[in-house]
Amino acid sequence: MKFIALVMRNWRSFHGDHRVKFSLDPRKPVTLILGPNGAGKTALLNAFTWALYGEFTDGFEHPEKLVNIDAVEMDPAAETWVELTLAHEEDEFRVRRVTDARRQLAGEYDLTVTKNGERAVEDDIYRILPKALKDLFFFPAETFSTANVLEGSGPGEGSSLNIGQAIRSLLSGDIYDRAIEDLRRAIESEALKPPKNYSDHTVEEARRKYEQAQEELNSAERRRDDLPGLLADAREKASRAKKNAERYNPEEIKKWEREYEQQAGRLQEASDAIQRAHVLYVNLARKAHLHFTQSAVYSAISQLDLAEKAGLMPPRIHESVLDKTLRDCRCTLCGEPLSEAANDRIKTLRSHVADARVAVRGMETRSLLMRHANLKDTEVAHLREDVASLAAALGVAGPQQDADMRMLQAVLRTCIDVADRLYSKASRELTEFTDAHDVERPPEGQSPVEIAMVKQKSVDVLEAESKGIESEIEALSAKARESLADYTKKSSKSEVHKRKTVAIEILREVKEFFDAARKGLNQFGREDFEKAINETYLDLIAKPYEIHVGEDFGITVRFPGKGEVIPLSQSEKVLVLIAFLGAIARLAPLYEEIARNRLQLKRAGSVATSRRQGFPVVLDSPTSPLDDEYESDVVNALPNLLPQVVVIVSAKSVAVWEEIAGSVGSANIMELTSRSSSNRTVRWNGKDHTYSAQDDGATRARTRITTIS
């Protein structure tokens, strides 16, 4: 099977019609598509998956926005469609999927499939390219960094791709899956359930025990069938979480946080100082009246003191008391006789009694003025202390001990100026620090390490469950057989019960046969896959490694004849992953033929693959995680991977790709035009071609595909 052409209209950033013709020359198996970041490499990859399956790769953003925005602005009813033409054996298939701006929101579309120009059905495509192969034959860039195919020695590590399901799909093993599920439903069907409320309670109890045992077995078997997919999904999520956690260096983060906190602390201190200074300045203004009334208050107090000394402010004594004292010539308070001098003083006091009320008012006024003066002194003392404290914190000369309001105001102005300068300096230093120290930090409130641990725990739990599920099923199966035998024996007197139990036994035997056949397919497929991946890996790069495939299709890499697992670098892991994909693609046409001829259990397990046979794969930026040495090795090995390889990649290493120009049958460029783009060209086969262009008039980025060879 080979791709012939991909045609798009108004697909994402591709406004208008665009066409990619794929190389069909067996001597030039590579179709190369060069595109800058933001041009739509991922969108182009998903044009394949949407056309074939109506689905997208993991991480594809905004699947509800497929129609090009410029097209919608010009015509609200604008459509987008993608048409993929492929050849398989002697037949040519076309798959076209269409949607518009309204229907895309609900995920609605129209699908047309033709075979040799005549109407066909979707299943005709799925028989060639089962849905289980979507994530294997159309590989996004981010998956090259996160997908895990190594079994590893750590807990929970293993394949994050469900290869077992893919191999069963290629071998039409889903027939066995469907047969097993149909038989399971038949065993559970109402038709095989005996009449309830049977008069013999012993038979009723045996029936209930059997039905319970069978339900437990069915539940465990369904769980076993679901576990590979759940485990692959959990491993992928754990791998992504682990990779995300590894981005962060905890020690560097702590060091950065300490320095950041110091810088931010200085900024906050300066801000607090400014705030304190302004608050004090406001308080100073509110108490300004104390300063302006100070002279008048002390002058009034002084005048009242003089009045008292001059006798103008006598004590408060009632005139009747003085009159009685003078009449009796004896002190009314103590009873002692008055001397002549005392008598004269009493007479003098009596002469001023008429002014007593005025005198009382004068003394009350003096008391109020004294309290006001004391309050002013207290308030000013507090302000003086606060200003002195702020000045000390800012390194400014503080006020003198007897500083008045004017002096405090002068010191505060100095404090505000200094605090403003400190704030500006701290703000500038913090900005410079954050700009100069590019340390990746986890999102606020999240710990990537903790997230990775939780994801890994999920993998560990599922892996432990996977290891024990078969023994659990065996035990439950034995229990169900015993319960059925007991039920059959006790109900043998009833013809109705007897017919139904016999039917159940027959269906169980058939189901067990299909179970064994499915397990055989898995085992045969594993053996074929192990041979294929070793051959593919050798074609990619000459390394004295031997690849072993485990029961769960997880991979270990060893030296030949040795059991020790070789730890691989990130570059080597990517190479193994590419070999992994190539092995499946090489097996695909052979398994498709085996399934068509219904020879699964005869030929599976002894299949020999070749680089001359294989389904095409579409790879988005496969060499992005590789260093220069391995990038060159992989690029030079890709023409030997499969009869057709489609590679979508940026032009940053175009010189490396030119090394295999003789194996590139179709070279294309995704020209990006936007306001923020730079004017760049790419040189291919001695000619310069536009790669990106800057256009101030472009309201949004747009891409067009140009064939350059």
TIVEXKE-45169 format. One record per residue (C-alpha): residue in one letter; y, x, z. Coordinates in steps of 0.05 Angstrom, whole numbers, plus 32768, in hexadecimal, padded with zeros to 4 digits. Layout:
// residues N
aYXZ
...
// end
This chain:
// residues 709
m800080008000
k804680197FEE
f808C7FFE7FF4
i80AF7FF67FB1
a80F57FDF7FC2
l81207FC17FF9
v815A7F947FE5
m818E7F798016
r81C97F4B8012
n81FE7F478049
w81CE7F67807B
r81F37F7D80B9
s82247FB580A5
f820D7FB2805C
h823F7F83803A
g82287F6B7FF6
d81E87F7F7FD2
h81C37FC07FE0
r81827FDC7FC5
v815480147FD9
k811D802A7FA9
f80E480507FCB
s80C1808B7FAD
l807E80797F8E
d807080BF7F75
p803380DB7F9C
r805081217F91
k8092810B7FB1
p807E80DC7FEA
v80BF80DF8012
t80F780AD800B
l813380CA8030
i816E80A08048
l81A880C78066
g81DB80A28091
p821080B480C4
n82118096810A
g822A804F8109
a8217804480C0
g81DC801680D2
k819D804180D2
t817D80148106
a81947FD680E0
l81727FF280A1
l81317FFE80C7
n81347FB780E2
a813E7F9C809C
f80F47FAE8091
t80DB7F8D80D1
w81057F4E80C8
a80EF7F458080
l80A57F4E8091
y80A07F2F80D7
g80E17F0D80E8
e80E47F3D8123
f810B7F7B8139
t80FD7FBD8159
d81097FC681A4
g81517FD181B5
f816D7FB18175
e81B07F94818B
h81CC7F508179
p81927F338151
e81BB7EF3814B
k81F07F178121
l81CC7F2880E1
v81FD7F1080AC
n82337F42809B
i82747F2E80BE
d82A07F3B8082
a82737F0E8059
v82797ED6808D
e82C57EDD808F
m82C77ED48043
d82947E9C8043
p827E7E7A8085
a823E7E648062
a822C7EAB804C
e81E37EBE804C
t81BE7EFE805A
w817A7F0D803D
v814B7F47803B
e81157F4E8006
l80DE7F81800A
t80B17F8F7FCF
l806F7FB27FDA
a80317FC37FB3
h7FEB7FBE7FCF
e7FB07FD07FA4
e7FBC7FAA7F63
d7FEC7F777F80
e80377F757F89
f80537F4E7FC3
r809B7F387FD1
v80B27F218015
r80F87F03801B
r81167EE8805B
v81587EC3805A
t81897EA9808F
d81D27E988094
a820A7E9C80C7
r81F77E5A80E8
r81AC7E5F80E9
q81AB7EA88100
l81C37E918144
a81837E6A814F
g81577E9E812E
e81487E6F80F3
y81387E8980AD
d81147E79806C
l80DA7EA48056
t80BF7EAD8010
v80817ED58000
t80687EE17FB9
k802A7F047F9E
n802F7F1C7F56
g80687EEA7F4C
e80437EAE7F68
r804F7E8D7FAB
a80267EAA7FE4
v80267EA28030
e803B7ECD806A
d7FF37EDB807F
d7FE97EFF803D
i801A7F348056
y7FFE7F34809D
r7FB87F448083
i7FD67F848066
l80097F93809C
p7FF57F7080DC
k802C7F62810E
a800B7F92813F
l80207FCB8110
k806B7FBB8112
d807A7FEC814A
l804E8022812A
f8064802180E1
f80AE801480EE
f80C480468123
p810B80468140
a812F80858154
e81318078819F
t80E6806D81A1
f80DA80B5818B
s80F980CA81CE
t80DA809581FA
a8096808181DD
n805C80A18201
v801880AD81E1
l7FFF80E38211
e7FCC80D08245
g7FE881038276
s7FD0811582BB
g800680F282E3
p7FFB80AD8300
g800A807482D0
e801580A08293
g7FF5808C8252
s8000806E820E
s803C80408209
l8023802681C6
n7FEB7FF381C2
i7FC080188190
g7F817FF181A3
q7FA17FB1818C
a7FBB7FD2814C
i7F767FEC813A
r7F557FA98147
s7F8A7F89811B
l7F7C7FB980E3
l7F327FAB80E9
s7F3F7F6080ED
g7F257F668134
d7F527F2C8146
i7F1A7F028129
y7EF07F168165
d7F2B7F098194
r7F337EC38178
a7EE87EB68179
i7EE47ECB81C2
e7F1E7E9E81D5
d7F017E6481AD
l7EBE7E6C81D0
r7EE07E718213
r7F057E2F8206
a7EC47E1081EE
i7EA17E23822F
e7EDB7E058256
s7EDF7DC6822A
e7ED77D818245
a7E9C7D758216
l7E727DA7823E
k7E877D8F8282
p7E527D6382A3
p7E657D1E82BD
k7E877D228300
n7E727CFE833F
y7E297D0A8330
s7DFE7CE98365
d7DDC7D2A8378
h7E0D7D5083A4
t7DE57D90839D
v7DF07D8E8351
e7E3A7D7E835A
e7E437DBA8389
a7E1F7DE88358
r7E4B7DCF831F
r7E8A7DDB8346
k7E747E228358
y7E637E31830F
e7EA67E1682F5
q7ECC7E3E8329
a7EA57E7E8317
q7EB17E7282CD
e7EFB7E6782D7
e7F007EA882FF
l7EDC7ECC82C7
n7F087EAE8291
s7F467EC082B7
a7F2F7F0982C0
e7F1C7F0F8276
r7F607EF48260
r7F817F25828F
r7F587F5E8271
d7F6E7F4A822C
d7FB77F498241
l7FB67F8A8268
p7FB97FBB822D
g7FF97F9B8214
l80167F95825A
l80047FDD8269
a80227FF78227
d80627FD18235
a80657FE9827D
r805A80318267
e8091802C8233
k80C180118267
a80AC80478299
s80B5807D8265
r80FB80648254
a810D805F829E
k80F280A582AB
k811880C28271
n8157809F8289
a814D80BB82CF
e8143810182B4
r818880FE8295
y81A6810482DA
n81A481458302
p81A6812E834B
e81C381708365
e81F88171832F
i82098129833E
k820F81378388
k823B8173837C
w8265814C834B
e826A8112837C
r8280814083B5
e82B7815F838A
y82CA811C836F
e82CF80FF83B5
q82FC813983CA
q8329812F838E
a832B80E48397
g833680EE83E2
r8374811783D6
l838D80E283A6
q838180AC83DA
e83A380D58411
a83E180DD83E6
s83E0809383D6
d83D980828420
a841280B18430
i843F808E83FD
q842B804B841B
r843980638462
a847D807F844E
h8491803F842C
v847B80158467
l84A380428496
y84DF803E8468
v84DB7FF2846A
n84D67FF384B6
l8511802384B8
a853A7FF3848E
r85267FB884BA
k853E7FDD84F8
a857E7FF884D9
h85A57FC78503
l85907FEE8541
h85B680298526
f85F480038512
t85F97FDD8554
q85EA801A857F
s8633802E858C
a864A7FE8859B
v86117FDB85CC
y861C801A85F4
s8668800E85F4
a865E7FC78610
i862F7FE08645
s866180158659
q86997FE2865F
l866F7FB48689
d865D7FEE86B7
l86A77FFD86C1
a86B57FB486D0
e86817FB48706
k869C7FF38725
a86E27FD48724
g86C87F978749
l86D17F6A870E
m86877F5A870F
p86777F478757
p86337F34876F
r86217EED8767
i86337ECE87AD
h86457E8487B5
e868B7E7587D0
s86707E4A880A
v864C7E868826
l868C7EB08825
d86B57E768844
k86857E6F887F
t86847EBA888A
l86D07EBD888E
r86D37E7F88BB
d869F7E9988EC
c86B67EE288E7
r866C7EF188E5
c863E7F0488AB
t86187EC68896
l85DD7EF1887F
c85D37F1F88BB
g85FD7EFD88F2
e86247F3D8903
p866F7F368914
l869D7F4B88DC
s86C87F8888E4
e870F7F8688CC
a86FD7FAE888D
a86C17F81887F
n86EC7F448888
d871D7F608855
r86E47F6C8822
i86CA7F26882B
k870F7F0A881F
t87147F3587DF
l86D07F1B87C7
r86E67ED487D6
s87237EDE87AB
h86F67EEF876F
v86C47EB68779
a86E77E8D8745
d86D07EC18711
a86877EC08727
r866C7E9C86EB
v868F7ECC86BD
a86747F0686E5
v862D7EEB86E0
r86337EE58695
g864C7F2D8692
m86117F4786BA
e85DF7F1F868F
t86007F3B8651
r85FA7F81866C
s85B07F76867A
l85A57F5D8633
l85CA7F988616
m85A27FC88641
r85607FA88628
h85797FAD85E0
a858B7FF685EA
n854780058609
l85237FDF85D0
k854A8007859D
d8537804885BE
t84ED803385C0
e84EE801C8577
v8510805B8560
a84E080858588
h84A580638567
l84C4806C8522
r84D280B58532
e848980C08546
d846F809E8506
v849E80C584DA
a848C810684FE
s844180F684F3
l844A80E984A9
a8476812684A0
a8441815184C2
a840A81358495
l843481468457
g844B818A8470
v849381748475
a84C4818884AD
g84C4814E84DF
p84FF812D8502
q851F814A8541
q850E812A8584
d855281078586
a855580F6853D
d857880B6852E
m856C808484F7
r859380AB84C3
m856B80E984D1
l852980C284CD
q853F80A5848B
a854C80EB846E
v850781048485
l84E480C68468
r850580D18424
t84EA81188424
c84A480FE8437
i84A580CC83FE
d84B9810183CC
v8482813083E4
a844D80F883E5
d846080E4839D
r8457812C8386
l8414813283AA
y83FC80F1838B
s840F81078345
k83ED814A834F
a83AE812A836C
s83AB80F78334
r83B2812D82FF
e837D81598320
l834C811E8325
t8355810D82DC
e834C815682C8
f830E815A82F3
t82EC811C82D7
d82FE8132828F
a82E48179829A
h82A3816782BE
d8276813E8291
v823D812E82C0
e821680F082AF
r821280C082EA
p81E7808282F3
p8208803E82EF
e822A8026832E
g81F88007835F
q81BA80208339
s818D805B8344
p8169806F8304
v81368095832E
e812680578356
i8122802E8316
a80F2806182F8
m80C8805F8337
v80C380138335
k80B0801582EB
q807D804B82F8
k806080238332
s80557FE88302
v802F801682D3
d80058031830C
v7FF37FEB8323
l7FE07FD482DC
e7FB9801482CF
a7F91800C830F
e7F847FC482FC
s7F6E7FD982B6
k7F3C800B82D3
g7F1D7FD78300
i7F1F7F9A82D3
e7EDE7FA682AE
s7EB57FAE82EE
e7ED77F6F8309
i7EC47F4982C9
e7E7D7F6282CE
a7E787F498316
l7E987F068304
s7E6B7EFF82C7
a7E2D7F0A82F2
k7E487ED88323
a7E547EA582EB
r7E0E7EB082CF
e7DEF7EA68314
s7E187E67831F
l7E057E4C82DB
a7DBC7E5B82E7
d7DBF7E38832B
y7DE37DFD830C
t7DB17DF982D2
k7D777DFA8302
k7D927DC58331
s7DA97D9782F8
s7D697D9D82CE
k7D537D5782DF
s7D8F7D3A82BA
e7D8B7D3D826E
v7DD77D3B8268
h7DE07D768296
k7DA77D9C8275
r7DC37D96822E
k7E087DAD8245
t7DEF7DE8826E
v7DC47E008233
a7E017DFC8205
i7E2A7E238237
e7DF57E5A823B
i7DF37E6081EF
l7E407E6481EA
r7E427E998221
e7E0F7EC481FC
v7E377EBF81BB
k7E777ED081E1
e7E567F0D8200
f7E427F2481BA
f7E8A7F2081A1
d7EA17F4481E0
a7E717F7C81D1
a7E877F7D8187
r7ED07F83819C
k7EC07FBC81CC
g7E9A7FDE8193
l7ED57FD78165
n7F027FF7819A
q7ED1803181A3
f7EC7803C8158
g7F128036814D
r7F1F80698183
e7EEE809A8163
d7F0E8091811E
f7F538098813B
e7F4280D8815F
k7F2980F8811F
a7F6580DF80F8
i7F9A80F78129
n7F7C813D812B
e7F7D814180E0
t7FC4812680DC
y7FDD81568112
l7FC0819180ED
d7FE3817A80AE
l8025817880D4
i802381BB80F7
a7FF081F380FE
k7FE181F48149
p7F9D82058168
y7F9C81C3818E
e7F67818D8194
i7F7D814681A1
h7F51811781CA
v7F5A80CC81CB
g7F4780A8820B
e7F2B80628216
d7F718045821A
f7F85806E81DC
g7FAE809D8207
i7FB080E481EC
t7FA28127820B
v7FAD816981E7
r7F7F81A381F7
f7F6881E581DB
p7F2781DE81B4
g7EEA81E181E2
k7F1481DF8221
g7F2181A68251
e7F6581BD8269
v7F9E81908252
i7FD781B4822F
p801D81A18247
l80488192820B
s8092819C81FF
q80BD816281E9
s80BA817C81A2
e806E818081A3
k806A813A81C0
v809381208185
l806481448155
v802881238177
l804B80E08172
i805680E98127
a800D80FE811E
f7FFB80C08147
l802180938117
g800680B880DA
a7FBE80AF80F3
i7FC6806380F9
a7FE7806080B4
r7FAE80888095
l7F7A805B80B5
a7F9E801B80A0
p7F8680168057
l7F3F802B8068
y7F3A7FF980A0
e7F597FC38075
e7F217FCF8041
i7EEB7FCF8078
a7F067F8D8094
r7F097F6D804F
n7EC07F7F8042
r7EAC7F6C8089
l7E8E7FAF8098
q7EB27FBA80DB
l7E747FC98104
k7E537FF280CD
r7E8A802180B7
a7EBC802480F0
g7EB180648117
s7EA0808E80DB
v7EDF808880B1
a7EFD80C78091
t7F4880C78085
s7F7280EE8054
r7FBB80FD8049
r7FB280DD8004
q7FA680998023
g7FD180738053
f8004803C805C
p804E8050805C
v80768059809B
v80C1805280A5
l80DC808580D7
d8123808280F4
s813C80C88107
p80F780E58116
t8110812C8121
s814B811D814E
p81278133818E
l810E8174816F
d812A81BA8173
d813A81E08133
e80F68203812E
y80CD81C38134
e80FE819A810B
s80F281C880CF
d80A781C780DB
v80A4817B80DE
v80D2817080A2
n80A7819E8078
a8067817C8090
l807E81348084
p806C8135803A
n80248142804F
l802381088081
l801980CC8054
p801E80B7800B
q80618095801B
v809280A58053
v80D78086805B
v810680AE8087
i814A8096809F
v817180D080BD
s81B780EC80C6
a81CF8124809A
k81DB815580D3
s819D817C80BD
v81A1816E8073
a819481B78064
v815081B18086
w813F8173805D
e81538197801D
e811981C6802A
i80EB818D8014
a811981737FDC
g80DF817D7FAC
s80B681497FD4
v80EF81167FD9
g80E780E37FA2
s812180B77FB7
a815F80D07FDC
n8195809F7FF3
i81D580A0801C
m81F1806A8049
e823B8073803C
l8264805E807A
t82AD80498073
s82D8803980AF
r831A804880D0
s82FC807A8100
s82CF809E80CE
s82DF80E380B4
n82DC80F5806A
r829981198063
t826B812B802A
v8222813E8028
r820781727FF8
w81C381627FD9
n81A381877FA0
g81E481AC7F92
k8211816F7F8F
d824281527FC2
h823C81097FD4
t826980DC7FFF
y824B80D58044
s828380B4806B
a82CB80A1805B
q830980918084
d832E80528070
d83688037809A
g83637FF58075
a831B7FE9808A
t831B7FB280BF
r82D37FC480D3
a829F7FF780BF
r82787FEA807F
t823D800D805F
r822280128019
i81E380338001
t81E780647FC7
t81AC80857FA5
i81BA80CF7F9A
s817780E57F7B
// end
